[in-house]
Amino acid sequence: MTTRFRAAVLRSYEGPFAVEEVALGTEPAAGEILVEIAGCGMCRTDLAVRRSAGRSPLPAVLGHEGAGVVVRTGGGPDASVGVGDHVVLSFDSCGHCRNCLGAAPAYCDSFARLNLFGGREEDAPRLTDTAGRALAPRWFGQSSFAQYALVPARNAVRVDPALPLELLGPLGCGFLTGAGAVLNTFRAGPGDTLVVLGAGAVGLAAVMAAGAGGASAVAVDRHPRRLALAERFGAVALHADEAGLPERIRRLTGGGARYALDTTASPPLINDALRALCPTGTLGLVARLHTPLPLEPGTLDRGRGIRHICEGDAVPGLLIPVLTGLWQAGRFPFDQLIRTYPLADINEAERDCDAGRVVKPVLLPEGRSR
Protein backbone atom coordinates (compact mmCIF):
# COMPACT_ATOMS: atom_id res chain seq x y z
CA MET A 1 0.00 0.00 0.00
CA THR A 2 1.32 3.44 -0.93
CA THR A 3 0.53 6.26 1.49
CA ARG A 4 0.63 9.79 0.06
CA PHE A 5 0.85 12.82 2.30
CA ARG A 6 2.34 16.30 2.71
CA ALA A 7 5.83 16.80 4.09
CA ALA A 8 8.43 19.57 4.32
CA VAL A 9 11.35 18.64 2.07
CA LEU A 10 14.77 20.28 2.31
CA ARG A 11 16.46 19.98 -1.10
CA SER A 12 19.55 22.14 -0.60
CA TYR A 13 21.58 23.23 2.40
CA GLU A 14 21.04 26.91 1.56
CA GLY A 15 17.46 26.78 0.28
CA PRO A 16 14.05 26.92 1.95
CA PHE A 17 11.87 23.99 2.92
CA ALA A 18 9.25 23.06 0.32
CA VAL A 19 5.98 21.55 1.54
CA GLU A 20 5.01 19.01 -1.11
CA GLU A 21 3.40 15.63 -1.65
CA VAL A 22 5.53 12.59 -0.87
CA ALA A 23 4.82 8.87 -1.09
CA LEU A 24 5.59 6.13 1.41
CA GLY A 25 5.73 2.91 -0.59
CA THR A 26 5.97 0.38 2.22
CA GLU A 27 3.97 -0.89 5.16
CA PRO A 28 5.45 -1.05 8.68
CA ALA A 29 7.79 -4.00 9.06
CA ALA A 30 8.13 -6.01 12.27
CA GLY A 31 9.04 -3.64 15.07
CA GLU A 32 7.83 -0.55 13.18
CA ILE A 33 4.80 1.72 13.45
CA LEU A 34 3.17 4.32 11.22
CA VAL A 35 2.27 7.47 13.16
CA GLU A 36 -0.07 10.27 12.09
CA ILE A 37 1.79 13.34 13.31
CA ALA A 38 -0.17 15.76 15.50
CA GLY A 39 2.71 18.20 15.95
CA CYS A 40 6.48 18.32 15.54
CA GLY A 41 8.89 20.65 17.31
CA MET A 42 11.60 22.45 15.37
CA CYS A 43 14.96 21.80 17.02
CA ARG A 44 18.27 23.57 16.47
CA THR A 45 19.67 20.22 15.30
CA ASP A 46 17.23 20.26 12.37
CA LEU A 47 18.56 23.66 11.35
CA ALA A 48 22.20 22.69 11.98
CA VAL A 49 22.02 20.51 8.84
CA ARG A 50 22.73 23.74 6.97
CA ARG A 51 26.00 24.30 8.88
CA SER A 52 27.20 20.72 8.35
CA ALA A 53 26.50 20.77 4.61
CA GLY A 54 27.33 17.48 2.92
CA ARG A 55 27.26 15.31 6.03
CA SER A 56 23.53 14.62 6.26
CA PRO A 57 22.14 13.50 2.89
CA LEU A 58 19.65 15.61 0.95
CA PRO A 59 16.95 15.87 -0.24
CA ALA A 60 15.39 14.87 3.03
CA VAL A 61 12.40 15.20 5.29
CA LEU A 62 13.76 16.40 8.63
CA GLY A 63 11.99 16.74 11.97
CA HIS A 64 12.71 14.71 15.10
CA GLU A 65 10.40 16.02 17.82
CA GLY A 66 7.23 14.37 16.60
CA ALA A 67 4.13 13.29 18.50
CA GLY A 68 1.04 11.63 17.11
CA VAL A 69 -1.31 8.67 16.94
CA VAL A 70 -0.32 5.16 15.86
CA VAL A 71 -2.36 4.21 12.78
CA ARG A 72 -0.63 0.97 11.69
CA THR A 73 1.86 -1.46 13.20
CA GLY A 74 4.09 -4.19 11.87
CA GLY A 75 3.93 -6.28 15.02
CA GLY A 76 6.98 -8.25 16.05
CA PRO A 77 8.86 -8.61 19.35
CA ASP A 78 9.52 -4.86 19.71
CA ALA A 79 5.86 -3.90 19.28
CA SER A 80 5.34 -2.02 22.54
CA VAL A 81 2.54 0.22 21.23
CA GLY A 82 -0.67 -0.43 19.34
CA VAL A 83 -3.07 1.24 16.92
CA GLY A 84 -4.74 4.23 18.51
CA ASP A 85 -2.01 4.86 21.07
CA HIS A 86 -0.83 8.42 21.55
CA VAL A 87 2.97 8.52 21.37
CA VAL A 88 5.93 10.88 21.65
CA LEU A 89 8.78 10.03 19.30
CA SER A 90 12.41 10.25 20.36
CA PHE A 91 15.85 9.44 18.92
CA ASP A 92 16.82 6.12 17.33
CA SER A 93 19.21 3.55 18.81
CA CYS A 94 20.22 0.01 17.96
CA GLY A 95 19.03 -1.55 21.23
CA HIS A 96 21.79 -4.13 21.46
CA CYS A 97 25.19 -2.41 21.86
CA ARG A 98 26.82 -2.13 25.29
CA ASN A 99 25.51 1.39 25.94
CA CYS A 100 21.96 0.59 24.82
CA LEU A 101 21.91 -2.46 27.06
CA GLY A 102 23.35 -0.32 29.86
CA ALA A 103 20.40 2.13 29.74
CA ALA A 104 22.42 4.77 27.86
CA PRO A 105 20.79 4.74 24.40
CA ALA A 106 21.92 8.32 23.62
CA TYR A 107 25.47 6.93 23.48
CA CYS A 108 24.54 4.08 21.15
CA ASP A 109 27.46 2.87 19.03
CA SER A 110 25.36 3.60 15.93
CA PHE A 111 23.84 6.92 17.08
CA ALA A 112 25.37 9.09 14.34
CA ARG A 113 24.48 6.69 11.52
CA LEU A 114 20.94 6.01 12.73
CA ASN A 115 20.04 9.62 13.51
CA LEU A 116 22.14 11.90 11.33
CA PHE A 117 23.86 10.24 8.40
CA GLY A 118 21.53 7.96 6.54
CA GLY A 119 19.54 5.59 8.73
CA ARG A 120 19.74 1.83 9.03
CA GLU A 121 21.87 -0.24 6.68
CA GLU A 122 18.87 -2.30 5.62
CA ASP A 123 16.88 0.75 4.57
CA ALA A 124 15.89 0.85 0.93
CA PRO A 125 14.36 4.10 -0.36
CA ARG A 126 11.03 4.50 1.39
CA LEU A 127 9.96 8.08 0.87
CA THR A 128 9.82 9.43 -2.66
CA ASP A 129 8.66 12.67 -4.22
CA THR A 130 6.05 12.98 -6.96
CA ALA A 131 8.71 12.29 -9.61
CA GLY A 132 9.68 9.02 -7.89
CA ARG A 133 13.02 10.37 -6.61
CA ALA A 134 14.16 9.00 -3.26
CA LEU A 135 14.26 11.17 -0.17
CA ALA A 136 16.79 10.49 2.59
CA PRO A 137 15.35 8.01 5.11
CA ARG A 138 14.38 8.48 8.74
CA TRP A 139 16.05 11.55 10.15
CA PHE A 140 16.49 10.63 13.85
CA GLY A 141 14.39 7.58 13.06
CA GLN A 142 11.41 9.87 12.31
CA SER A 143 11.44 12.45 9.51
CA SER A 144 8.41 13.97 11.21
CA PHE A 145 8.06 17.35 9.47
CA ALA A 146 5.19 15.56 7.78
CA GLN A 147 1.66 14.28 8.17
CA TYR A 148 2.93 10.73 8.77
CA ALA A 149 6.14 9.12 10.00
CA LEU A 150 7.28 5.50 9.77
CA VAL A 151 9.39 4.83 12.86
CA PRO A 152 10.88 2.00 14.93
CA ALA A 153 8.48 1.16 17.75
CA ARG A 154 11.37 1.45 20.21
CA ASN A 155 11.49 5.21 19.42
CA ALA A 156 7.90 5.71 20.61
CA VAL A 157 6.77 6.44 24.17
CA ARG A 158 3.08 5.95 24.96
CA VAL A 159 1.44 8.94 26.70
CA ASP A 160 -1.90 9.71 28.31
CA PRO A 161 -4.53 10.53 25.63
CA ALA A 162 -5.77 13.37 27.85
CA LEU A 163 -2.51 15.30 27.29
CA PRO A 164 -2.27 17.98 24.52
CA LEU A 165 -0.65 15.67 21.99
CA GLU A 166 0.24 18.36 19.43
CA LEU A 167 2.49 20.07 22.01
CA LEU A 168 4.33 17.01 23.35
CA GLY A 169 6.89 16.40 20.57
CA PRO A 170 9.69 18.56 22.07
CA LEU A 171 9.69 16.25 25.09
CA GLY A 172 11.44 13.76 22.79
CA CYS A 173 14.56 15.89 22.32
CA GLY A 174 14.94 19.56 23.28
CA PHE A 175 13.05 19.58 26.56
CA LEU A 176 14.30 16.04 27.28
CA THR A 177 17.90 17.25 26.90
CA GLY A 178 17.64 20.20 29.27
CA ALA A 179 15.54 18.49 31.91
CA GLY A 180 17.52 15.26 31.67
CA ALA A 181 20.82 17.06 32.25
CA VAL A 182 19.45 18.39 35.54
CA LEU A 183 17.49 15.34 36.71
CA ASN A 184 19.64 12.51 35.34
CA THR A 185 23.20 13.79 34.89
CA PHE A 186 23.47 16.25 37.76
CA ARG A 187 20.70 14.77 39.92
CA ALA A 188 20.24 18.29 41.25
CA GLY A 189 18.02 18.60 44.29
CA PRO A 190 17.25 20.79 47.29
CA GLY A 191 20.20 22.99 48.23
CA ASP A 192 21.95 22.58 44.88
CA THR A 193 22.70 25.54 42.62
CA LEU A 194 22.74 25.56 38.83
CA VAL A 195 23.86 28.14 36.28
CA VAL A 196 22.43 27.79 32.77
CA LEU A 197 24.20 29.45 29.83
CA GLY A 198 21.64 30.13 27.10
CA ALA A 199 17.92 30.46 27.88
CA GLY A 200 16.57 28.75 24.77
CA ALA A 201 14.41 25.64 24.75
CA VAL A 202 17.08 23.40 26.30
CA GLY A 203 18.22 25.97 28.85
CA LEU A 204 14.73 26.93 29.98
CA ALA A 205 13.79 23.25 30.31
CA ALA A 206 16.81 22.92 32.60
CA VAL A 207 15.65 25.92 34.65
CA MET A 208 12.17 24.40 35.02
CA ALA A 209 13.60 21.01 35.96
CA ALA A 210 15.84 22.62 38.57
CA GLY A 211 12.82 24.26 40.15
CA ALA A 212 10.85 21.03 40.02
CA GLY A 213 13.67 19.24 41.84
CA GLY A 214 14.12 21.90 44.50
CA ALA A 215 17.38 23.38 43.18
CA SER A 216 17.97 27.08 42.51
CA ALA A 217 19.07 28.40 39.12
CA VAL A 218 20.80 31.36 37.50
CA ALA A 219 20.12 31.85 33.78
CA VAL A 220 22.46 33.76 31.44
CA ASP A 221 21.38 35.04 28.02
CA ARG A 222 21.31 38.15 25.80
CA HIS A 223 17.60 38.09 24.81
CA PRO A 224 15.43 40.16 27.21
CA ARG A 225 12.34 38.04 26.52
CA ARG A 226 14.17 34.81 27.32
CA LEU A 227 15.63 36.29 30.49
CA ALA A 228 12.11 37.30 31.49
CA LEU A 229 10.92 33.74 30.92
CA ALA A 230 13.76 32.40 33.07
CA GLU A 231 12.68 34.73 35.87
CA ARG A 232 9.07 33.57 35.46
CA PHE A 233 10.29 30.01 36.04
CA GLY A 234 12.16 30.97 39.21
CA ALA A 235 15.70 31.69 38.03
CA VAL A 236 17.84 34.74 38.66
CA ALA A 237 18.44 36.25 35.20
CA LEU A 238 21.78 37.78 34.18
CA HIS A 239 22.80 39.36 30.89
CA ALA A 240 25.63 37.49 29.19
CA ASP A 241 27.59 40.71 28.62
CA GLU A 242 27.46 41.77 32.26
CA ALA A 243 30.89 42.72 33.60
CA GLY A 244 32.33 40.33 36.18
CA LEU A 245 29.82 37.60 35.36
CA PRO A 246 31.62 34.71 37.18
CA GLU A 247 32.03 36.79 40.34
CA ARG A 248 28.37 37.81 40.25
CA ILE A 249 27.30 34.15 39.91
CA ARG A 250 29.55 33.09 42.78
CA ARG A 251 27.98 35.73 45.02
CA LEU A 252 24.47 34.67 44.05
CA THR A 253 25.21 30.98 44.67
CA GLY A 254 27.03 31.31 47.99
CA GLY A 255 30.57 30.72 46.75
CA GLY A 256 29.96 29.07 43.40
CA ALA A 257 27.40 26.96 41.55
CA ARG A 258 27.44 23.20 42.07
CA TYR A 259 26.47 22.64 38.43
CA ALA A 260 26.60 24.57 35.17
CA LEU A 261 24.94 23.70 31.86
CA ASP A 262 26.15 25.34 28.66
CA THR A 263 23.82 25.38 25.66
CA THR A 264 25.70 28.07 23.68
CA ALA A 265 28.99 26.45 22.58
CA SER A 266 30.60 29.86 23.23
CA PRO A 267 34.18 29.42 24.53
CA PRO A 268 34.16 32.71 26.52
CA LEU A 269 30.89 31.77 28.24
CA ILE A 270 32.14 28.24 28.90
CA ASN A 271 35.21 29.67 30.63
CA ASP A 272 32.98 32.04 32.62
CA ALA A 273 30.84 29.08 33.70
CA LEU A 274 33.88 27.12 34.87
CA ARG A 275 35.11 30.07 36.90
CA ALA A 276 31.64 30.37 38.45
CA LEU A 277 31.66 26.79 39.77
CA CYS A 278 32.37 25.86 43.35
CA PRO A 279 35.20 23.40 44.11
CA THR A 280 34.30 19.93 42.69
CA GLY A 281 31.56 21.56 40.59
CA THR A 282 30.58 20.10 37.23
CA LEU A 283 29.98 21.76 33.85
CA GLY A 284 27.89 19.93 31.27
CA LEU A 285 28.05 20.76 27.56
CA VAL A 286 25.07 19.97 25.34
CA ALA A 287 25.75 22.10 22.25
CA ARG A 288 28.07 20.96 19.48
CA LEU A 289 31.31 22.95 19.41
CA HIS A 290 32.15 24.55 16.07
CA THR A 291 35.42 26.20 17.18
CA PRO A 292 38.34 25.13 19.38
CA LEU A 293 37.72 25.40 23.10
CA PRO A 294 40.80 26.91 24.78
CA LEU A 295 40.44 26.62 28.56
CA GLU A 296 41.86 29.52 30.51
CA PRO A 297 44.34 28.90 33.36
CA GLY A 298 42.67 27.95 36.62
CA THR A 299 39.28 27.06 35.20
CA LEU A 300 39.65 23.33 35.95
CA ASP A 301 41.39 23.74 39.33
CA ARG A 302 40.00 22.48 42.63
CA GLY A 303 38.28 19.38 41.33
CA ARG A 304 36.06 21.05 38.77
CA GLY A 305 34.99 18.76 35.93
CA ILE A 306 33.58 19.09 32.43
CA ARG A 307 31.67 16.56 30.33
CA HIS A 308 29.45 16.32 27.29
CA ILE A 309 25.79 15.36 27.78
CA CYS A 310 23.77 13.84 24.93
CA GLU A 311 19.95 13.78 25.03
CA GLY A 312 19.96 14.46 28.77
CA ASP A 313 21.43 11.02 29.53
CA ALA A 314 17.82 9.91 29.18
CA VAL A 315 16.00 6.69 28.56
CA PRO A 316 13.04 8.39 26.85
CA GLY A 317 10.53 5.80 28.00
CA LEU A 318 11.43 6.61 31.61
CA LEU A 319 11.96 10.37 31.52
CA ILE A 320 9.09 11.47 29.25
CA PRO A 321 6.42 10.13 31.65
CA VAL A 322 8.18 11.97 34.49
CA LEU A 323 8.06 15.23 32.53
CA THR A 324 4.40 14.86 31.57
CA GLY A 325 3.59 14.11 35.19
CA LEU A 326 5.43 17.25 36.31
CA TRP A 327 3.51 19.24 33.68
CA GLN A 328 0.19 17.90 34.94
CA ALA A 329 1.24 18.96 38.45
CA GLY A 330 2.07 22.48 37.24
CA ARG A 331 5.80 22.05 37.90
CA PHE A 332 7.17 21.83 34.33
CA PRO A 333 5.16 24.35 32.21
CA PHE A 334 6.90 23.62 28.91
CA ASP A 335 3.80 24.68 26.96
CA GLN A 336 4.63 28.31 27.82
CA LEU A 337 7.70 28.06 25.56
CA ILE A 338 5.77 26.90 22.46
CA ARG A 339 4.34 28.77 19.52
CA THR A 340 2.49 26.70 16.91
CA TYR A 341 2.67 27.15 13.13
CA PRO A 342 0.97 25.32 10.28
CA LEU A 343 3.45 23.03 8.54
CA ALA A 344 3.03 25.23 5.46
CA ASP A 345 4.68 28.06 7.44
CA ILE A 346 7.84 26.10 8.26
CA ASN A 347 10.12 28.72 6.71
CA GLU A 348 8.54 31.46 8.83
CA ALA A 349 9.04 29.25 11.89
CA GLU A 350 12.72 28.83 11.02
CA ARG A 351 13.17 32.59 10.60
CA ASP A 352 11.47 33.29 13.93
CA CYS A 353 13.61 30.65 15.64
CA ASP A 354 16.84 32.05 14.19
CA ALA A 355 15.88 35.59 15.20
CA GLY A 356 15.00 34.59 18.76
CA ARG A 357 11.35 35.63 18.38
CA VAL A 358 10.17 32.20 19.51
CA VAL A 359 11.70 29.68 21.90
CA LYS A 360 10.17 26.48 20.53
CA PRO A 361 8.25 26.41 17.24
CA VAL A 362 5.89 23.45 16.85
CA LEU A 363 4.60 22.62 13.38
CA LEU A 364 1.05 21.35 12.94
CA PRO A 365 0.42 19.28 9.77
CA GLU A 366 -2.50 20.28 7.60
CA GLY A 367 -5.71 18.57 8.48
CA ARG A 368 -5.01 18.38 12.21
CA SER A 369 -7.52 19.93 14.56
CA ARG A 370 -6.09 22.98 16.33
C-alpha positions in Angstrom: 0.0 0.0 0.0 1.3 3.4 -0.9 0.5 6.3 1.5 0.6 9.8 0.1 0.9 12.8 2.3 2.3 16.3 2.7 5.8 16.8 4.1 8.4 19.6 4.3 11.3 18.6 2.1 14.8 20.3 2.3 16.5 20.0 -1.1 19.6 22.1 -0.6 21.6 23.2 2.4 21.0 26.9 1.6 17.5 26.8 0.3 14.0 26.9 1.9 11.9 24.0 2.9 9.3 23.1 0.3 6.0 21.5 1.5 5.0 19.0 -1.1 3.4 15.6 -1.6 5.5 12.6 -0.9 4.8 8.9 -1.1 5.6 6.1 1.4 5.7 2.9 -0.6 6.0 0.4 2.2 4.0 -0.9 5.2 5.5 -1.1 8.7 7.8 -4.0 9.1 8.1 -6.0 12.3 9.0 -3.6 15.1 7.8 -0.5 13.2 4.8 1.7 13.5 3.2 4.3 11.2 2.3 7.5 13.2 -0.1 10.3 12.1 1.8 13.3 13.3 -0.2 15.8 15.5 2.7 18.2 16.0 6.5 18.3 15.5 8.9 20.6 17.3 11.6 22.4 15.4 15.0 21.8 17.0 18.3 23.6 16.5 19.7 20.2 15.3 17.2 20.3 12.4 18.6 23.7 11.3 22.2 22.7 12.0 22.0 20.5 8.8 22.7 23.7 7.0 26.0 24.3 8.9 27.2 20.7 8.4 26.5 20.8 4.6 27.3 17.5 2.9 27.3 15.3 6.0 23.5 14.6 6.3 22.1 13.5 2.9 19.6 15.6 0.9 17.0 15.9 -0.2 15.4 14.9 3.0 12.4 15.2 5.3 13.8 16.4 8.6 12.0 16.7 12.0 12.7 14.7 15.1 10.4 16.0 17.8 7.2 14.4 16.6 4.1 13.3 18.5 1.0 11.6 17.1 -1.3 8.7 16.9 -0.3 5.2 15.9 -2.4 4.2 12.8 -0.6 1.0 11.7 1.9 -1.5 13.2 4.1 -4.2 11.9 3.9 -6.3 15.0 7.0 -8.2 16.1 8.9 -8.6 19.4 9.5 -4.9 19.7 5.9 -3.9 19.3 5.3 -2.0 22.5 2.5 0.2 21.2 -0.7 -0.4 19.3 -3.1 1.2 16.9 -4.7 4.2 18.5 -2.0 4.9 21.1 -0.8 8.4 21.5 3.0 8.5 21.4 5.9 10.9 21.6 8.8 10.0 19.3 12.4 10.3 20.4 15.8 9.4 18.9 16.8 6.1 17.3 19.2 3.6 18.8 20.2 0.0 18.0 19.0 -1.5 21.2 21.8 -4.1 21.5 25.2 -2.4 21.9 26.8 -2.1 25.3 25.5 1.4 25.9 22.0 0.6 24.8 21.9 -2.5 27.1 23.3 -0.3 29.9 20.4 2.1 29.7 22.4 4.8 27.9 20.8 4.7 24.4 21.9 8.3 23.6 25.5 6.9 23.5 24.5 4.1 21.1 27.5 2.9 19.0 25.4 3.6 15.9 23.8 6.9 17.1 25.4 9.1 14.3 24.5 6.7 11.5 20.9 6.0 12.7 20.0 9.6 13.5 22.1 11.9 11.3 23.9 10.2 8.4 21.5 8.0 6.5 19.5 5.6 8.7 19.7 1.8 9.0 21.9 -0.2 6.7 18.9 -2.3 5.6 16.9 0.7 4.6 15.9 0.8 0.9 14.4 4.1 -0.4 11.0 4.5 1.4 10.0 8.1 0.9 9.8 9.4 -2.7 8.7 12.7 -4.2 6.0 13.0 -7.0 8.7 12.3 -9.6 9.7 9.0 -7.9 13.0 10.4 -6.6 14.2 9.0 -3.3 14.3 11.2 -0.2 16.8 10.5 2.6 15.3 8.0 5.1 14.4 8.5 8.7 16.1 11.6 10.2 16.5 10.6 13.8 14.4 7.6 13.1 11.4 9.9 12.3 11.4 12.5 9.5 8.4 14.0 11.2 8.1 17.4 9.5 5.2 15.6 7.8 1.7 14.3 8.2 2.9 10.7 8.8 6.1 9.1 10.0 7.3 5.5 9.8 9.4 4.8 12.9 10.9 2.0 14.9 8.5 1.2 17.8 11.4 1.5 20.2 11.5 5.2 19.4 7.9 5.7 20.6 6.8 6.4 24.2 3.1 6.0 25.0 1.4 8.9 26.7 -1.9 9.7 28.3 -4.5 10.5 25.6 -5.8 13.4 27.8 -2.5 15.3 27.3 -2.3 18.0 24.5 -0.6 15.7 22.0 0.2 18.4 19.4 2.5 20.1 22.0 4.3 17.0 23.3 6.9 16.4 20.6 9.7 18.6 22.1 9.7 16.2 25.1 11.4 13.8 22.8 14.6 15.9 22.3 14.9 19.6 23.3 13.1 19.6 26.6 14.3 16.0 27.3 17.9 17.3 26.9 17.6 20.2 29.3 15.5 18.5 31.9 17.5 15.3 31.7 20.8 17.1 32.2 19.5 18.4 35.5 17.5 15.3 36.7 19.6 12.5 35.3 23.2 13.8 34.9 23.5 16.3 37.8 20.7 14.8 39.9 20.2 18.3 41.3 18.0 18.6 44.3 17.2 20.8 47.3 20.2 23.0 48.2 21.9 22.6 44.9 22.7 25.5 42.6 22.7 25.6 38.8 23.9 28.1 36.3 22.4 27.8 32.8 24.2 29.4 29.8 21.6 30.1 27.1 17.9 30.5 27.9 16.6 28.8 24.8 14.4 25.6 24.8 17.1 23.4 26.3 18.2 26.0 28.8 14.7 26.9 30.0 13.8 23.3 30.3 16.8 22.9 32.6 15.6 25.9 34.6 12.2 24.4 35.0 13.6 21.0 36.0 15.8 22.6 38.6 12.8 24.3 40.1 10.8 21.0 40.0 13.7 19.2 41.8 14.1 21.9 44.5 17.4 23.4 43.2 18.0 27.1 42.5 19.1 28.4 39.1 20.8 31.4 37.5 20.1 31.9 33.8 22.5 33.8 31.4 21.4 35.0 28.0 21.3 38.1 25.8 17.6 38.1 24.8 15.4 40.2 27.2 12.3 38.0 26.5 14.2 34.8 27.3 15.6 36.3 30.5 12.1 37.3 31.5 10.9 33.7 30.9 13.8 32.4 33.1 12.7 34.7 35.9 9.1 33.6 35.5 10.3 30.0 36.0 12.2 31.0 39.2 15.7 31.7 38.0 17.8 34.7 38.7 18.4 36.2 35.2 21.8 37.8 34.2 22.8 39.4 30.9 25.6 37.5 29.2 27.6 40.7 28.6 27.5 41.8 32.3 30.9 42.7 33.6 32.3 40.3 36.2 29.8 37.6 35.4 31.6 34.7 37.2 32.0 36.8 40.3 28.4 37.8 40.3 27.3 34.2 39.9 29.5 33.1 42.8 28.0 35.7 45.0 24.5 34.7 44.0 25.2 31.0 44.7 27.0 31.3 48.0 30.6 30.7 46.8 30.0 29.1 43.4 27.4 27.0 41.6 27.4 23.2 42.1 26.5 22.6 38.4 26.6 24.6 35.2 24.9 23.7 31.9 26.2 25.3 28.7 23.8 25.4 25.7 25.7 28.1 23.7 29.0 26.4 22.6 30.6 29.9 23.2 34.2 29.4 24.5 34.2 32.7 26.5 30.9 31.8 28.2 32.1 28.2 28.9 35.2 29.7 30.6 33.0 32.0 32.6 30.8 29.1 33.7 33.9 27.1 34.9 35.1 30.1 36.9 31.6 30.4 38.4 31.7 26.8 39.8 32.4 25.9 43.4 35.2 23.4 44.1 34.3 19.9 42.7 31.6 21.6 40.6 30.6 20.1 37.2 30.0 21.8 33.9 27.9 19.9 31.3 28.1 20.8 27.6 25.1 20.0 25.3 25.7 22.1 22.2 28.1 21.0 19.5 31.3 23.0 19.4 32.2 24.5 16.1 35.4 26.2 17.2 38.3 25.1 19.4 37.7 25.4 23.1 40.8 26.9 24.8 40.4 26.6 28.6 41.9 29.5 30.5 44.3 28.9 33.4 42.7 28.0 36.6 39.3 27.1 35.2 39.7 23.3 36.0 41.4 23.7 39.3 40.0 22.5 42.6 38.3 19.4 41.3 36.1 21.1 38.8 35.0 18.8 35.9 33.6 19.1 32.4 31.7 16.6 30.3 29.4 16.3 27.3 25.8 15.4 27.8 23.8 13.8 24.9 19.9 13.8 25.0 20.0 14.5 28.8 21.4 11.0 29.5 17.8 9.9 29.2 16.0 6.7 28.6 13.0 8.4 26.9 10.5 5.8 28.0 11.4 6.6 31.6 12.0 10.4 31.5 9.1 11.5 29.2 6.4 10.1 31.7 8.2 12.0 34.5 8.1 15.2 32.5 4.4 14.9 31.6 3.6 14.1 35.2 5.4 17.2 36.3 3.5 19.2 33.7 0.2 17.9 34.9 1.2 19.0 38.5 2.1 22.5 37.2 5.8 22.0 37.9 7.2 21.8 34.3 5.2 24.3 32.2 6.9 23.6 28.9 3.8 24.7 27.0 4.6 28.3 27.8 7.7 28.1 25.6 5.8 26.9 22.5 4.3 28.8 19.5 2.5 26.7 16.9 2.7 27.1 13.1 1.0 25.3 10.3 3.5 23.0 8.5 3.0 25.2 5.5 4.7 28.1 7.4 7.8 26.1 8.3 10.1 28.7 6.7 8.5 31.5 8.8 9.0 29.3 11.9 12.7 28.8 11.0 13.2 32.6 10.6 11.5 33.3 13.9 13.6 30.7 15.6 16.8 32.1 14.2 15.9 35.6 15.2 15.0 34.6 18.8 11.4 35.6 18.4 10.2 32.2 19.5 11.7 29.7 21.9 10.2 26.5 20.5 8.3 26.4 17.2 5.9 23.5 16.9 4.6 22.6 13.4 1.0 21.3 12.9 0.4 19.3 9.8 -2.5 20.3 7.6 -5.7 18.6 8.5 -5.0 18.4 12.2 -7.5 19.9 14.6 -6.1 23.0 16.3 
